[in-house]
Amino acid sequence: MYSIDKTDDCTTTTSTVSPSNNCTSNDEMQHYEQKFSGNIPTRHVLTILGFLGFFVIYSLRVNLSVALVAMVNNTAMQTNVTIIEECSTPPGISNSTFKYKKDGEFAWDENLQGIILAAFFYGYILTQVPGGRLAEQYSAKWLFGSGILWTSLLTILTPVVARWSVVAFIILRILEGIGEGITYPALNVMFARWIPLQERSTVISLVGTGANLGTVVTLPVAAVLCNCEFGEGWPTVFYLFGSFGILWFIFWILLIHDWPEEHPTILRREILYIQSNRQCITNYLKLTKVPWHRILTSVPLWALCFTKFCGNWGFSMLLTELPLYLSNVLQFPIKQNGYKNALLYIAETLTMTGSGVVSDYLRVKGYFRTTTIRKIFESISMLGPAFCLILVPFVGCDGTVAVYLFVFSMAFYGFSSGGDGPIALDMAPEFAGTVMGIVNAVTNVAGLFAPIVGGLLTEHNETLVQWSKVFYLAAGMYILGAMIFLLFGSAEVQPWAVIPEDSCTEPLNPQQDSHQE
């Protein structure tokens, strides 16, 4: 345990939210936040590398959504199927731009493609809760980093394994999900230790935009790589993004530490600022007993799980199925397919960043209770996409309007960074990894079933009518999730997550800090 100097400003952390109730005054907090020449706050380094880590996570997850279009031999799949092309070629695009220079090499029908896309989530769900608990007890830094490294290495092996056997390919995707499954809970634990309350929504939204940027960059880049001759096209997608993940891992391990108190170059005033403005969490040497029964019977927790499940259904549908809709129904060529998909995530990135900042501002100013703020932003993030998706079938083959509706749908969904995004930390900072593991496990069941249901609804019958069923189902899930959260959601620290303040992580003794100003 870290020793205490009673002459310091604080000797324990606080579980209160308002900065005015913390053990440091506003003037002292501003003093701690003064900028020093040549020094970047270490929590900002964590934010930057967390952002890039999420970039890698999503680039490794979504690259298959575009590459799969190039991998499949559509000519072979269409041999015994009557194709109804309801939509004509978009204006300004010749028919020659639709196809790859050569057809894909795998005869996988729509149903099998849905299984392949969903396989990732089998493994992803499996390691959520164990990953969160391990991160709380041991090293969240190494769990987050090794999860991305593992997935990156498997991604590089994808072309070889896919050509070997489709069963082996599905297993590889499950193993990739196992690697990424520990990442979200582990980083949530890092946030509980490193990020002050008044910066929480902003940091979570900024890091979350890394996932969107990963998608924005990956979709068009993957589309270009699939349509070129170099490296046989689609295999280069997996080589490129897998290699980037390995490079990121090196920087993460060298620059990041599990606790502010452990960092060798952090300034003492930043440690005090973090400790004075984070919720009560125990020292990492203590193995706090998890109140499993109270957690698993918590109504606000299950309301959060169900709400995020419903939101993730629509998100996963757009993430995995939209490239097929744009290509096979609206007749956009693969290169434009990638660009138009990227627009969705650019829109979400903008609203994620803005809503995180605004929700933190409302919280610090005390205009609304934290729960009220979360419910306002969550309602926008769920009901907005529902309205947009309901309108998609009515525009038919008008690809331009349809794309606008998809873009607005994702823009509305970005408001979740001020809604459900920080709630696992709000509810239970001490069990941030465990709670996030439970929530993510339930949430990503949607990612498992949404591609399968989409594949079943459109198998050998990719018409506007069949796709309208996919969109209506997603809209219904959004609406149901919003209603559940409005009725039962909460952002208050739960009774089972309250830790006695004498058990909180203690401040660093000034004599232990060799980097005092």
Disulfide bonds with the S-S distance in Angstrom:
Cys10-Cys23 2.19
Cys87-Cys397 2.12
Cys280-Cys504 1.87
